[in-house]
Amino acid sequence: MPADTDLALLGSLLISAFLAATLLPGGSEAVLAGIVVLRPELSLPAFALATLGNTAGGMSTYALGRLLPRKELPPRLEFVRRHGSAVLLLSWVPLVGDALCAAAGVLRLNWLSCLAWMALGKGLRYGAIAWLLA
């Protein structure tokens, strides 16, 4: 395959990973798996772009949470407040992860710490997928 096809595959993965981390449904894991199986030489850039895109999507949900007006906070945010930004290690978990990212934003947790924990969690998930299929 020519390099243009590689760029298209990786670009599709980046977009898929971003959208999968928002409230939109998506299966970026399947896209990553397909690339790793069909084009193993693209495994490392695919892993990196999936992690980048998914983390960016999670941070966009965090940012939306920050935009919400601060009123009385619901009790269900107590778990995130108690555990802090480290809870975003679980940001990759379907449905729950989106809520954790938004809650971190609503609580105005430190964005850099949130970014680091989120990237670590999402990177571990994509790394496990790529490693299992390699």
Helices and strands as residue ranges (DSSP letters): H 3-20, H 28-38, G 40-42, H 43-67, G 75-77, H 78-83, G 84-90, H 96-106, H 111-133
